[in-house]
Amino acid sequence: MAKNEHALAHLSTKEIDAILRALPEVGWIKLRKISYSTARLYPIDAEDLLHEALCRALDGRRCCPRHVDIFKFLGDSMQSIASDTLKSMKRRPELRLVSNSDENDDAFDPPDNRPIIEEELANEQEASRIKDAILYLFEDDPIAQIMAEGTMEDMEGEELRVLTQLDKTAFASKRRLIRRRIEKAFPEGLKP
């Protein structure tokens, strides 16, 4: 699919901006409900989650297919952002030393070796860009797109097969198609 076809298949950032500006209060209430519903399952603030989804849609990091409802698109974006946040936290848990004594005069205060926020944000943005690029590879094949996204969300093979309602042979064929397209698009491998 050429760049122009990609642009035609997705809403532009100006179109998304116009849709959001035209949303009535009821629409904003619905978006907040979606963010609160998603955030209660993850260690992320609901307002931050909604704000990040809106930012990614408006700056072009997340592309909304024309056939997808804006609420579904933003809801899926929030789910993805929240999931990525949780995975990031699991990869880099925050550990703190706690003193057993009441006197903290000799307490050890280790240096903060966590990556700086800008680096972490850049890594998350790059991972999101790669995920979007992979999903874009399968715009012509919704089943393959679902399988690719499910794989990126750590779904197991049988779980994906049941979700897609494919028999074992069709599922294996679709997995080969996905692997080949990704290998062709990223011959040097995925580098977040």
Buried (B, 14 or more C-beta within 10 A) or exposed (E): EEEEEEEEBBBEBEEBBEBBEEBEEEBEEBBEEBBBEBBEEBEBEBEBBBEBBBEBBBEEBBBBBEEBEBBEBBBBBBBBBBBBBBBEEEEEEEEEEEEEEEEEEEEEEEEEEEEEEEEEEEEBBEBBEBBBEBBBBBBEBEBBBBBBBBBBBEBEBEEBBEEBEBEEEEBEEBBEBBEEBBEEEBEEEEEE
